[in-house]
Amino acid sequence: MRLQVRFFLAWFLSIILLSIGNVSARESGVLSGEVLDVSNSEPLPGTNIYWENDVSTGVVADLDGKFQIKSVSLPARLVVSYLGFEKSIRTITQNDLDKPLRFFLKPEEMSLDEIIIIERRPDEQVKNLETGKATIPMETIRNIPALFGEVDLLRSLQLLPGVQTAGEGTTGLFVRGGSNDQNLIQIDGAPVYNASHFFGFFSVFNPDALDQVKLYKGNMPASFGGRLSSLIDVSLKSGNNEQIHGEGGIGSISSRLTIDGPLFSDKSTFVISARRTYADVFLKLSSDEDLQNNKLNFHDLSGKFSFVLGEKDKLTISSYEGADFLGLDESFGLGWMNWVSSAQWNRNISEKAFFDLQTYHSKYNYRVEFDDPDNGFEWKNKLSETGVKGQWTLLRGESVQTYWGFHSQYYRFAPIELVPAANSNIQPISTSPKNGVLNNLFAGMTYEISPKLSTEAGLRWGFYNQVGKGVDYIYSTELPESSDDITDSIQYNSLENIKFYQGLEPRIAFRYLINDQFSVKTAYNRNFQYVQIASNSSAGLPIDRWILAGTYVPPIRVDQVSVGLFHNFDENRWEFSVEGYYKDFRNIIDLKNGANVLFNDNVETEILVGNGWAYGAEFLLRKNIGKTTGWLAYTWSRTWRKIEGISEGQSYNPRYDRPNDITLVLNHEFSPSWSAGLTFVYTTGQAVSFPIGTYVADNQVFPLYSDLRNEDRYPNYHRMDASVTWKNADKGRKWRGSWNFSIYNLYGRKNPFAYEFRQIYNDDINYDQETDGPIVSSRPGTVMTYLFTFLPSITYNFRF
Amino acid sequence: MKRLWIYLLAISLFSCQDEVDLPLATIDGVVPVIEGTWTEWNSYNVVRISLAQNYFDTTDRQIISEARVFITIPGTEKIIPFSYRPESFSFRPVNPRDVAKVGEIYQLFVEWQGKVFSAKGLMLEAPTVDSLTYEFQEERLFREEGYYIKVYGKIPFEEDNNYRIRVIENDTLKNDRDDYLLFDDTFGLKFFEEGLELGYAFEPGDRVGLELYRMNRDMFDYLSQLVNLLFSDGGLFSPPPQNPDTNIKVIRGESEVLGFFLVSPVLRENIFIRVDK
């Protein structure tokens, strides 16, 4: 209604002005132009245009958004103003009189949190049924100070309560005591097997390409499953159906560009996004010739195409491809790549019934090449997951919502192959392939029992088969301990059953609304996981060995109970929550001392199986509205493992056990042009093993460790990052740029990345026998490696 | 491979290093370290016993001389006694003619302060080394410019292919963490027939000695784990550090024990890098 009034006023004023003025478009001393909405290039009739120093001579744009205004003494500042849009002020010179000007006005910018409040009810956290779920708006993620200025989705999620990091700078997530491979990270419903670039220092997500991210810390709906500890559900942005838009940035180590718009008609859209680093360009500038010949880069490429097929049907196709490459001296190369694609068909059967069908394919592969006349080789591996998922949703009145469906997954883990180069003296290696089929049925219901009490109940039933083509080994011992104990092997044909597991995964949650601002929630979840990484390092590597559940490796399982109090206050400007949880892990694996799993066809002989548990309390105070937004989070948590063969069979903490974790995230908008962000992180140090002594063996001095694992701690970790963003004053131009200046580790805290316990020769930790002369002294010492102290970066971002 | 990761990380990360003081726990009680080597060469046959000490303890390492040390051949009455030699701080066979013979299983016993430690090993047949050659090589990835030695030989065995090569350059044993040259048949053994290049750049005039050991798997695993420990930087990409799994067992008394009992043939070869080559 308000828009109609505006149009009428504009039309009326235009008629009046035209009848009075009747000005020629090229009349001398007259400035002409048009005013458009930057979001869709639609004209903005009724816009006020006036000279800043002479308000009385203002005009109003006509129905086409066009205007003419008599010039004053130039240069002078012209103000273009329209209700609901940001005011534009541009300095006009004599030259501007000769050409028609276009002013693009931007709708008045609300903080993204306010937009979120439009998307989710202000009292959402109190009234919904979800516990352990967190969202961070993409705009908030963009405002968080970033390492190298690279806005990073996964690193931002680490700032939420209950989410731990492996260590400095890495993007691995450890959610409520779960390991990194227990996170299901998916892009538009398709899983990503290695969500990191550059050994985990950056995640694969280009922030410009993303629409939203949801983090479920274990309490996920029955329609999702397959991983124990979290679901990180990332959606790619859809294109707009009105005109071509773009955004991007030029950063310290990478640049990115995203283009979106209509495709063929307003019924279909596209968005294409790309990002590439240029570290290798800097390497070429190095004075060190060895570094000049190295390559170091990664890129991301994603696209999403949406088609409205009719009133009831929509088809969406999306794809992501990202790859890393490290090359040394043209002799050695290591590359890895994710390629994830999905297609989704959404049908509105009726106003109350919906059907969604999704199919996807996710592939991950790595390759290592070594060019050497004697020992050259190519070592490669590939794994993939293909799936189809159908879900029906039925709304029955306002109090009942039901859904049910199926999800079928086919895992194909190709053999690890080492192929010698021509004339190489090493022999080829090939492990046997591993394949699995997981079929899931799921159903769930949300039911409002009373205005105060609601429940969500779901059940997921997984049927897993390890299938051929492959080989299974028979051991003479009860548990596979050594390949020497193999007595026989059985070959299986394609899709022939090798081992079957099934598991029921109940999910139930209750919410009791104490009042409009206060609720209590509780939930119980059970999850099974049939794929995992066989590794005992804390950070993921691109060559990590993924293994499937099989004859000797049972699926891992977790049961989680959680309870939470949720409170909103000050008219929902503030949110407060406290959640407690307890998790019981079964069949967790670790590796034996000195285990070799990379080229081993009998990985089961290197694995130890046990249990674990984790518990904690998460406190979150969050402000969503206003000039200052952000949150303060505190998590107290413990994580334990108990695996026979490790730590003398006693319980121990994995490295990522961090009892205390405090996070502060702040963003303040000083003016339309200036804003600033600040984050502070404080956590208990990592649980590690320090040596207790030394001993001599084989003419070497070795550190002596306790038989108990991770009895020691790194010093507590803390760090503050800050950023300032300056947006160019809006001059009504379509191109809008902003500068972001970030500092990682503002006060230069030397947080340990690693401690090395070794002999220090000649009191010099960098002693080199070839250049520093003979050894005159030797003593045991501790050398700390630390990264990223006071690391500034600058990024230019733009939109058009 | 570990060196490679470290190199990659070093070039790619903004890392710095400082020496720091960390409060460390100390050893509870005493932990004996037994190093036993038993070969077909008398000069190599030795048992050393020492004690582990606290990490920052820089006093002289405590050597155990008051112990009873002997080797038996299970299934026989044969006992090979050892006696302590103060000049080498080690135990040596009383009878220098007692040496390892191929095909025999030997069991080491160490009695100390009422505790008995023991380990077994099978003396394996040595492979054949046909020749050593050397050739000048330009600088390559991870290899400096210099003269590189190749070892040509034959390994005709189907199992127990666990080898170590030790290199002695001008009477100095190369004994840095980079110097452990361990290999098994994971990647085949063709490279040994085609010429195994030692990873050292030698200079003209160098006298190079080479020792090739063929050991039991538990000993090979022990050395592999030692090397892992030497390369462990304690960081996220390293597995949690653990003491290597010793093949020595405590058969009487309660005690921890560290060390190894190596039973192995030793093939010894020498080569001189001539200036005029």
Chai-1 contact restraints between the chains, C-beta under 6 A:
chainA,res_idxA,chainB,res_idxB,connection_type,confidence,min_distance_angstrom,max_distance_angstrom,comment,restraint_id
A,A166,B,L236,contact,1.0,0.0,6.0,A-B,restraint_1
A,G167,B,L236,contact,1.0,0.0,6.0,A-B,restraint_2
A,D329,B,L141,contact,1.0,0.0,6.0,A-B,restraint_3
A,S331,B,L141,contact,1.0,0.0,6.0,A-B,restraint_4
A,F332,B,L141,contact,1.0,0.0,6.0,A-B,restraint_5
A,N425,B,K190,contact,1.0,0.0,6.0,A-B,restraint_6
A,N425,B,F191,contact,1.0,0.0,6.0,A-B,restraint_7
A,N425,B,E194,contact,1.0,0.0,6.0,A-B,restraint_8
A,I426,B,F187,contact,1.0,0.0,6.0,A-B,restraint_9
A,I426,B,G188,contact,1.0,0.0,6.0,A-B,restraint_10
A,I426,B,F191,contact,1.0,0.0,6.0,A-B,restraint_11
A,Q427,B,F187,contact,1.0,0.0,6.0,A-B,restraint_12
A,Q427,B,G188,contact,1.0,0.0,6.0,A-B,restraint_13
A,Q427,B,K190,contact,1.0,0.0,6.0,A-B,restraint_14
A,N536,B,P239,contact,1.0,0.0,6.0,A-B,restraint_15
A,S537,B,F237,contact,1.0,0.0,6.0,A-B,restraint_16
A,S537,B,P239,contact,1.0,0.0,6.0,A-B,restraint_17
A,S538,B,L236,contact,1.0,0.0,6.0,A-B,restraint_18
A,A539,B,L236,contact,1.0,0.0,6.0,A-B,restraint_19
A,A539,B,F237,contact,1.0,0.0,6.0,A-B,restraint_20
A,N593,B,Q242,contact,1.0,0.0,6.0,A-B,restraint_21
A,N593,B,D245,contact,1.0,0.0,6.0,A-B,restraint_22
A,G594,B,D221,contact,1.0,0.0,6.0,A-B,restraint_23
A,G594,B,S224,contact,1.0,0.0,6.0,A-B,restraint_24
A,G594,B,Q225,contact,1.0,0.0,6.0,A-B,restraint_25
A,S689,B,P240,contact,1.0,0.0,6.0,A-B,restraint_26
A,S689,B,P241,contact,1.0,0.0,6.0,A-B,restraint_27
A,F690,B,L24,contact,1.0,0.0,6.0,A-B,restraint_28
A,P691,B,Y55,contact,1.0,0.0,6.0,A-B,restraint_29
A,I692,B,A25,contact,1.0,0.0,6.0,A-B,restraint_30
A,I692,B,T26,contact,1.0,0.0,6.0,A-B,restraint_31
A,I692,B,I27,contact,1.0,0.0,6.0,A-B,restraint_32
A,G693,B,I27,contact,1.0,0.0,6.0,A-B,restraint_33
A,G693,B,A52,contact,1.0,0.0,6.0,A-B,restraint_34
A,G693,B,Q53,contact,1.0,0.0,6.0,A-B,restraint_35
A,G693,B,N54,contact,1.0,0.0,6.0,A-B,restraint_36
A,G693,B,Y55,contact,1.0,0.0,6.0,A-B,restraint_37
A,T694,B,Y55,contact,1.0,0.0,6.0,A-B,restraint_38
A,Y695,B,V33,contact,1.0,0.0,6.0,A-B,restraint_39
A,Y695,B,A52,contact,1.0,0.0,6.0,A-B,restraint_40
A,Y695,B,L258,contact,1.0,0.0,6.0,A-B,restraint_41
A,V696,B,S50,contact,1.0,0.0,6.0,A-B,restraint_42
A,A697,B,E35,contact,1.0,0.0,6.0,A-B,restraint_43
A,A697,B,G259,contact,1.0,0.0,6.0,A-B,restraint_44
A,N699,B,N175,contact,1.0,0.0,6.0,A-B,restraint_45
A,L704,B,A52,contact,1.0,0.0,6.0,A-B,restraint_46
A,Y705,B,P241,contact,1.0,0.0,6.0,A-B,restraint_47
A,Y705,B,N243,contact,1.0,0.0,6.0,A-B,restraint_48
A,R709,B,P240,contact,1.0,0.0,6.0,A-B,restraint_49
A,F753,B,G235,contact,1.0,0.0,6.0,A-B,restraint_50
A,A754,B,D233,contact,1.0,0.0,6.0,A-B,restraint_51
A,A754,B,G234,contact,1.0,0.0,6.0,A-B,restraint_52
A,A754,B,G235,contact,1.0,0.0,6.0,A-B,restraint_53
A,Y755,B,G234,contact,1.0,0.0,6.0,A-B,restraint_54
A,E756,B,D233,contact,1.0,0.0,6.0,A-B,restraint_55
A,E756,B,G234,contact,1.0,0.0,6.0,A-B,restraint_56
A,I765,B,E19,contact,1.0,0.0,6.0,A-B,restraint_57
A,R779,B,T58,contact,1.0,0.0,6.0,A-B,restraint_58
A,P780,B,Y55,contact,1.0,0.0,6.0,A-B,restraint_59
A,G781,B,E19,contact,1.0,0.0,6.0,A-B,restraint_60
A,T782,B,V20,contact,1.0,0.0,6.0,A-B,restraint_61
A,T782,B,L22,contact,1.0,0.0,6.0,A-B,restraint_62
A,V783,B,Q17,contact,1.0,0.0,6.0,A-B,restraint_63
A,V783,B,E19,contact,1.0,0.0,6.0,A-B,restraint_64
A,M784,B,D18,contact,1.0,0.0,6.0,A-B,restraint_65
A,M784,B,V20,contact,1.0,0.0,6.0,A-B,restraint_66
A,T785,B,S15,contact,1.0,0.0,6.0,A-B,restraint_67
A,T785,B,Q17,contact,1.0,0.0,6.0,A-B,restraint_68
A,Y786,B,C16,contact,1.0,0.0,6.0,A-B,restraint_69
A,L787,B,L13,contact,1.0,0.0,6.0,A-B,restraint_70
A,L787,B,F14,contact,1.0,0.0,6.0,A-B,restraint_71
A,L787,B,S15,contact,1.0,0.0,6.0,A-B,restraint_72
A,F788,B,F14,contact,1.0,0.0,6.0,A-B,restraint_73
